[in-house]
Amino acid sequence: MGKHVKTEFGAFASLNYLKEINKMFSYKSKLDLYSNYLERPKNIDLYWTNLINMKLTKYLTVTYSLDMIYDDDARLFGPNNTSPATQIKSMLGLGFLVKF
């Protein structure tokens, strides 16, 4: 059996942002963009992650995460599961900090 090798040639950009509002609150964001010049170069893949950290007390923290992905090659949506769409993941976490 032969192996199928997919050739890609394109551009990739990554943008990072970090803002510490104060010792209790911070925001971090990362945006990755990719365009394959050999196959549909106008369709740009997008991966965007956002993270908010909040320290509520000396021992308690809250983290909120929001991730968004758009990849034209991931055709999992629509009536026949053949359409691309934005995928979203949202997560809320509660942490308890203890020093040993």
CNS distance restraints for C-alpha pairs under 8 A (distance, minus, plus):
assign (resid   8 and name CA) (resid  36 and name CA) 6.24 0.50 0.50
assign (resid   8 and name CA) (resid  37 and name CA) 7.59 0.50 0.50
assign (resid   8 and name CA) (resid  38 and name CA) 6.52 0.50 0.50
assign (resid   9 and name CA) (resid  36 and name CA) 5.65 0.50 0.50
assign (resid   9 and name CA) (resid  37 and name CA) 5.67 0.50 0.50
assign (resid   9 and name CA) (resid  38 and name CA) 6.14 0.50 0.50
assign (resid  10 and name CA) (resid  34 and name CA) 7.11 0.50 0.50
assign (resid  10 and name CA) (resid  35 and name CA) 5.36 0.50 0.50
assign (resid  10 and name CA) (resid  36 and name CA) 4.26 0.50 0.50
assign (resid  10 and name CA) (resid  37 and name CA) 4.76 0.50 0.50
assign (resid  10 and name CA) (resid  38 and name CA) 7.34 0.50 0.50
assign (resid  10 and name CA) (resid  41 and name CA) 7.90 0.50 0.50
assign (resid  11 and name CA) (resid  34 and name CA) 5.68 0.50 0.50
assign (resid  11 and name CA) (resid  35 and name CA) 5.41 0.50 0.50
assign (resid  11 and name CA) (resid  36 and name CA) 6.76 0.50 0.50
assign (resid  11 and name CA) (resid  37 and name CA) 7.59 0.50 0.50
assign (resid  12 and name CA) (resid  32 and name CA) 7.28 0.50 0.50
assign (resid  12 and name CA) (resid  33 and name CA) 5.67 0.50 0.50
assign (resid  12 and name CA) (resid  34 and name CA) 4.49 0.50 0.50
assign (resid  12 and name CA) (resid  35 and name CA) 6.71 0.50 0.50
assign (resid  13 and name CA) (resid  32 and name CA) 5.76 0.50 0.50
assign (resid  13 and name CA) (resid  33 and name CA) 5.21 0.50 0.50
assign (resid  13 and name CA) (resid  34 and name CA) 6.57 0.50 0.50
assign (resid  14 and name CA) (resid  30 and name CA) 7.13 0.50 0.50
assign (resid  14 and name CA) (resid  31 and name CA) 5.66 0.50 0.50
assign (resid  14 and name CA) (resid  32 and name CA) 4.41 0.50 0.50
assign (resid  14 and name CA) (resid  33 and name CA) 6.41 0.50 0.50
assign (resid  15 and name CA) (resid  30 and name CA) 5.65 0.50 0.50
assign (resid  15 and name CA) (resid  31 and name CA) 5.11 0.50 0.50
assign (resid  15 and name CA) (resid  32 and name CA) 6.48 0.50 0.50
assign (resid  16 and name CA) (resid  28 and name CA) 7.69 0.50 0.50
assign (resid  16 and name CA) (resid  29 and name CA) 5.85 0.50 0.50
assign (resid  16 and name CA) (resid  30 and name CA) 4.50 0.50 0.50
assign (resid  16 and name CA) (resid  31 and name CA) 6.53 0.50 0.50
assign (resid  17 and name CA) (resid  28 and name CA) 5.70 0.50 0.50
assign (resid  17 and name CA) (resid  29 and name CA) 5.10 0.50 0.50
assign (resid  17 and name CA) (resid  30 and name CA) 6.34 0.50 0.50
assign (resid  18 and name CA) (resid  26 and name CA) 7.51 0.50 0.50
assign (resid  18 and name CA) (resid  27 and name CA) 5.84 0.50 0.50
assign (resid  18 and name CA) (resid  28 and name CA) 4.45 0.50 0.50
assign (resid  18 and name CA) (resid  29 and name CA) 6.47 0.50 0.50
assign (resid  19 and name CA) (resid  26 and name CA) 5.72 0.50 0.50
assign (resid  19 and name CA) (resid  27 and name CA) 5.21 0.50 0.50
assign (resid  19 and name CA) (resid  28 and name CA) 6.41 0.50 0.50
assign (resid  20 and name CA) (resid  25 and name CA) 6.24 0.50 0.50
assign (resid  20 and name CA) (resid  26 and name CA) 4.24 0.50 0.50
assign (resid  20 and name CA) (resid  27 and name CA) 6.34 0.50 0.50
assign (resid  21 and name CA) (resid  25 and name CA) 5.53 0.50 0.50
assign (resid  21 and name CA) (resid  26 and name CA) 5.58 0.50 0.50
assign (resid  21 and name CA) (resid  27 and name CA) 7.74 0.50 0.50
assign (resid  22 and name CA) (resid  26 and name CA) 7.03 0.50 0.50
assign (resid  23 and name CA) (resid  55 and name CA) 7.90 0.50 0.50
assign (resid  24 and name CA) (resid  53 and name CA) 7.85 0.50 0.50
assign (resid  24 and name CA) (resid  54 and name CA) 5.53 0.50 0.50
assign (resid  24 and name CA) (resid  55 and name CA) 4.74 0.50 0.50
assign (resid  24 and name CA) (resid  56 and name CA) 7.09 0.50 0.50
assign (resid  25 and name CA) (resid  52 and name CA) 7.41 0.50 0.50
assign (resid  25 and name CA) (resid  53 and name CA) 5.70 0.50 0.50
assign (resid  25 and name CA) (resid  54 and name CA) 4.62 0.50 0.50
assign (resid  25 and name CA) (resid  55 and name CA) 6.47 0.50 0.50
assign (resid  26 and name CA) (resid  52 and name CA) 5.84 0.50 0.50
assign (resid  26 and name CA) (resid  53 and name CA) 5.29 0.50 0.50
assign (resid  26 and name CA) (resid  54 and name CA) 6.73 0.50 0.50
assign (resid  27 and name CA) (resid  50 and name CA) 7.41 0.50 0.50
assign (resid  27 and name CA) (resid  51 and name CA) 5.79 0.50 0.50
assign (resid  27 and name CA) (resid  52 and name CA) 4.64 0.50 0.50
assign (resid  27 and name CA) (resid  53 and name CA) 6.53 0.50 0.50
assign (resid  28 and name CA) (resid  50 and name CA) 5.78 0.50 0.50
assign (resid  28 and name CA) (resid  51 and name CA) 5.11 0.50 0.50
assign (resid  28 and name CA) (resid  52 and name CA) 6.51 0.50 0.50
assign (resid  29 and name CA) (resid  48 and name CA) 7.34 0.50 0.50
assign (resid  29 and name CA) (resid  49 and name CA) 5.62 0.50 0.50
assign (resid  29 and name CA) (resid  50 and name CA) 4.43 0.50 0.50
assign (resid  29 and name CA) (resid  51 and name CA) 6.35 0.50 0.50
assign (resid  30 and name CA) (resid  48 and name CA) 5.70 0.50 0.50
assign (resid  30 and name CA) (resid  49 and name CA) 5.30 0.50 0.50
assign (resid  30 and name CA) (resid  50 and name CA) 6.65 0.50 0.50
assign (resid  31 and name CA) (resid  46 and name CA) 7.25 0.50 0.50
assign (resid  31 and name CA) (resid  47 and name CA) 5.82 0.50 0.50
assign (resid  31 and name CA) (resid  48 and name CA) 4.42 0.50 0.50
assign (resid  31 and name CA) (resid  49 and name CA) 6.58 0.50 0.50
assign (resid  32 and name CA) (resid  46 and name CA) 5.85 0.50 0.50
assign (resid  32 and name CA) (resid  47 and name CA) 5.05 0.50 0.50
assign (resid  32 and name CA) (resid  48 and name CA) 6.30 0.50 0.50
assign (resid  33 and name CA) (resid  44 and name CA) 6.49 0.50 0.50
assign (resid  33 and name CA) (resid  45 and name CA) 5.61 0.50 0.50
assign (resid  33 and name CA) (resid  46 and name CA) 4.87 0.50 0.50
assign (resid  33 and name CA) (resid  47 and name CA) 6.58 0.50 0.50
assign (resid  34 and name CA) (resid  44 and name CA) 5.56 0.50 0.50
assign (resid  34 and name CA) (resid  45 and name CA) 5.06 0.50 0.50
assign (resid  34 and name CA) (resid  46 and name CA) 6.78 0.50 0.50
assign (resid  35 and name CA) (resid  41 and name CA) 5.44 0.50 0.50
assign (resid  35 and name CA) (resid  42 and name CA) 7.10 0.50 0.50
assign (resid  35 and name CA) (resid  43 and name CA) 6.54 0.50 0.50
assign (resid  35 and name CA) (resid  44 and name CA) 4.81 0.50 0.50
assign (resid  35 and name CA) (resid  45 and name CA) 6.35 0.50 0.50
assign (resid  36 and name CA) (resid  40 and name CA) 6.76 0.50 0.50
assign (resid  36 and name CA) (resid  41 and name CA) 5.21 0.50 0.50
assign (resid  36 and name CA) (resid  43 and name CA) 7.99 0.50 0.50
assign (resid  36 and name CA) (resid  44 and name CA) 7.74 0.50 0.50
assign (resid  37 and name CA) (resid  41 and name CA) 4.52 0.50 0.50
assign (resid  43 and name CA) (resid  72 and name CA) 6.53 0.50 0.50
assign (resid  44 and name CA) (resid  71 and name CA) 7.38 0.50 0.50
assign (resid  44 and name CA) (resid  72 and name CA) 7.66 0.50 0.50
assign (resid  45 and name CA) (resid  69 and name CA) 7.63 0.50 0.50
assign (resid  45 and name CA) (resid  70 and name CA) 5.57 0.50 0.50
assign (resid  45 and name CA) (resid  71 and name CA) 4.68 0.50 0.50
assign (resid  45 and name CA) (resid  72 and name CA) 6.74 0.50 0.50
assign (resid  46 and name CA) (resid  68 and name CA) 7.66 0.50 0.50
assign (resid  46 and name CA) (resid  69 and name CA) 5.54 0.50 0.50
assign (resid  46 and name CA) (resid  70 and name CA) 5.05 0.50 0.50
assign (resid  46 and name CA) (resid  71 and name CA) 6.53 0.50 0.50
assign (resid  47 and name CA) (resid  67 and name CA) 7.49 0.50 0.50
assign (resid  47 and name CA) (resid  68 and name CA) 5.93 0.50 0.50
assign (resid  47 and name CA) (resid  69 and name CA) 4.64 0.50 0.50
assign (resid  47 and name CA) (resid  70 and name CA) 6.67 0.50 0.50
assign (resid  48 and name CA) (resid  67 and name CA) 5.67 0.50 0.50
assign (resid  48 and name CA) (resid  68 and name CA) 5.13 0.50 0.50
assign (resid  48 and name CA) (resid  69 and name CA) 6.41 0.50 0.50
assign (resid  49 and name CA) (resid  65 and name CA) 7.39 0.50 0.50
assign (resid  49 and name CA) (resid  66 and name CA) 5.97 0.50 0.50
assign (resid  49 and name CA) (resid  67 and name CA) 4.39 0.50 0.50
assign (resid  49 and name CA) (resid  68 and name CA) 6.46 0.50 0.50
assign (resid  50 and name CA) (resid  65 and name CA) 5.64 0.50 0.50
assign (resid  50 and name CA) (resid  66 and name CA) 5.15 0.50 0.50
assign (resid  50 and name CA) (resid  67 and name CA) 6.19 0.50 0.50
assign (resid  51 and name CA) (resid  63 and name CA) 7.11 0.50 0.50
assign (resid  51 and name CA) (resid  64 and name CA) 5.80 0.50 0.50
assign (resid  51 and name CA) (resid  65 and name CA) 4.57 0.50 0.50
assign (resid  51 and name CA) (resid  66 and name CA) 6.60 0.50 0.50
assign (resid  52 and name CA) (resid  63 and name CA) 5.66 0.50 0.50
assign (resid  52 and name CA) (resid  64 and name CA) 5.13 0.50 0.50
assign (resid  52 and name CA) (resid  65 and name CA) 6.45 0.50 0.50
assign (resid  53 and name CA) (resid  61 and name CA) 7.28 0.50 0.50
assign (resid  53 and name CA) (resid  62 and name CA) 6.02 0.50 0.50
assign (resid  53 and name CA) (resid  63 and name CA) 4.63 0.50 0.50
assign (resid  53 and name CA) (resid  64 and name CA) 6.65 0.50 0.50
assign (resid  54 and name CA) (resid  61 and name CA) 5.64 0.50 0.50
assign (resid  54 and name CA) (resid  62 and name CA) 5.15 0.50 0.50
assign (resid  54 and name CA) (resid  63 and name CA) 6.27 0.50 0.50
assign (resid  55 and name CA) (resid  60 and name CA) 6.24 0.50 0.50
assign (resid  55 and name CA) (resid  61 and name CA) 4.37 0.50 0.50
assign (resid  55 and name CA) (resid  62 and name CA) 6.41 0.50 0.50
assign (resid  56 and name CA) (resid  60 and name CA) 5.49 0.50 0.50
assign (resid  56 and name CA) (resid  61 and name CA) 5.42 0.50 0.50
assign (resid  56 and name CA) (resid  62 and name CA) 7.11 0.50 0.50
assign (resid  57 and name CA) (resid  61 and name CA) 7.03 0.50 0.50
assign (resid  58 and name CA) (resid  97 and name CA) 7.67 0.50 0.50
assign (resid  59 and name CA) (resid  96 and name CA) 5.48 0.50 0.50
assign (resid  59 and name CA) (resid  97 and name CA) 4.65 0.50 0.50
assign (resid  59 and name CA) (resid  98 and name CA) 6.57 0.50 0.50
assign (resid  60 and name CA) (resid  94 and name CA) 7.32 0.50 0.50
assign (resid  60 and name CA) (resid  95 and name CA) 5.70 0.50 0.50
assign (resid  60 and name CA) (resid  96 and name CA) 4.84 0.50 0.50
assign (resid  60 and name CA) (resid  97 and name CA) 6.18 0.50 0.50
assign (resid  61 and name CA) (resid  94 and name CA) 5.85 0.50 0.50
assign (resid  61 and name CA) (resid  95 and name CA) 4.93 0.50 0.50
assign (resid  61 and name CA) (resid  96 and name CA) 6.46 0.50 0.50
assign (resid  61 and name CA) (resid  97 and name CA) 7.62 0.50 0.50
assign (resid  62 and name CA) (resid  92 and name CA) 7.35 0.50 0.50
assign (resid  62 and name CA) (resid  93 and name CA) 5.67 0.50 0.50
assign (resid  62 and name CA) (resid  94 and name CA) 4.68 0.50 0.50
assign (resid  62 and name CA) (resid  95 and name CA) 6.18 0.50 0.50
assign (resid  63 and name CA) (resid  92 and name CA) 5.82 0.50 0.50
assign (resid  63 and name CA) (resid  93 and name CA) 4.95 0.50 0.50
assign (resid  63 and name CA) (resid  94 and name CA) 6.41 0.50 0.50
assign (resid  63 and name CA) (resid  95 and name CA) 7.88 0.50 0.50
assign (resid  64 and name CA) (resid  90 and name CA) 7.53 0.50 0.50
assign (resid  64 and name CA) (resid  91 and name CA) 5.78 0.50 0.50
assign (resid  64 and name CA) (resid  92 and name CA) 4.59 0.50 0.50
assign (resid  64 and name CA) (resid  93 and name CA) 6.31 0.50 0.50
assign (resid  65 and name CA) (resid  89 and name CA) 7.90 0.50 0.50
assign (resid  65 and name CA) (resid  90 and name CA) 5.65 0.50 0.50
assign (resid  65 and name CA) (resid  91 and name CA) 5.08 0.50 0.50
assign (resid  65 and name CA) (resid  92 and name CA) 6.45 0.50 0.50
assign (resid  66 and name CA) (resid  88 and name CA) 7.23 0.50 0.50
assign (resid  66 and name CA) (resid  89 and name CA) 5.78 0.50 0.50
assign (resid  66 and name CA) (resid  90 and name CA) 4.54 0.50 0.50
assign (resid  66 and name CA) (resid  91 and name CA) 6.56 0.50 0.50
assign (resid  67 and name CA) (resid  88 and name CA) 5.70 0.50 0.50
assign (resid  67 and name CA) (resid  89 and name CA) 5.08 0.50 0.50
assign (resid  67 and name CA) (resid  90 and name CA) 6.44 0.50 0.50
assign (resid  68 and name CA) (resid  86 and name CA) 6.80 0.50 0.50
assign (resid  68 and name CA) (resid  87 and name CA) 5.65 0.50 0.50
assign (resid  68 and name CA) (resid  88 and name CA) 4.65 0.50 0.50
assign (resid  68 and name CA) (resid  89 and name CA) 6.55 0.50 0.50
assign (resid  69 and name CA) (resid  86 and name CA) 5.75 0.50 0.50
assign (resid  69 and name CA) (resid  87 and name CA) 5.08 0.50 0.50
assign (resid  69 and name CA) (resid  88 and name CA) 6.56 0.50 0.50
assign (resid  70 and name CA) (resid  84 and name CA) 7.61 0.50 0.50
assign (resid  70 and name CA) (resid  85 and name CA) 6.36 0.50 0.50
assign (resid  70 and name CA) (resid  86 and name CA) 4.74 0.50 0.50
assign (resid  70 and name CA) (resid  87 and name CA) 6.31 0.50 0.50
assign (resid  71 and name CA) (resid  84 and name CA) 6.95 0.50 0.50
assign (resid  71 and name CA) (resid  85 and name CA) 7.66 0.50 0.50
assign (resid  71 and name CA) (resid  86 and name CA) 7.69 0.50 0.50
assign (resid  72 and name CA) (resid  84 and name CA) 5.34 0.50 0.50
assign (resid  72 and name CA) (resid  85 and name CA) 7.62 0.50 0.50
assign (resid  73 and name CA) (resid  84 and name CA) 7.07 0.50 0.50
assign (resid  74 and name CA) (resid  83 and name CA) 7.91 0.50 0.50
assign (resid  74 and name CA) (resid  84 and name CA) 5.84 0.50 0.50
assign (resid  75 and name CA) (resid  81 and name CA) 6.37 0.50 0.50
assign (resid  75 and name CA) (resid  82 and name CA) 4.77 0.50 0.50
assign (resid  75 and name CA) (resid  83 and name CA) 4.60 0.50 0.50
assign (resid  75 and name CA) (resid  84 and name CA) 4.39 0.50 0.50
assign (resid  75 and name CA) (resid  85 and name CA) 7.50 0.50 0.50
assign (resid  76 and name CA) (resid  81 and name CA) 4.59 0.50 0.50
assign (resid  76 and name CA) (resid  82 and name CA) 5.66 0.50 0.50
assign (resid  76 and name CA) (resid  83 and name CA) 6.05 0.50 0.50
assign (resid  76 and name CA) (resid  84 and name CA) 6.30 0.50 0.50
assign (resid  76 and name CA) (resid  85 and name CA) 7.86 0.50 0.50
assign (resid  77 and name CA) (resid  81 and name CA) 4.38 0.50 0.50
assign (resid  77 and name CA) (resid  82 and name CA) 5.89 0.50 0.50
assign (resid  77 and name CA) (resid  83 and name CA) 4.89 0.50 0.50
assign (resid  77 and name CA) (resid  84 and name CA) 5.91 0.50 0.50
assign (resid  77 and name CA) (resid  85 and name CA) 6.44 0.50 0.50
assign (resid  78 and name CA) (resid  82 and name CA) 6.21 0.50 0.50
assign (resid  78 and name CA) (resid  83 and name CA) 5.29 0.50 0.50
assign (resid  78 and name CA) (resid  84 and name CA) 7.82 0.50 0.50
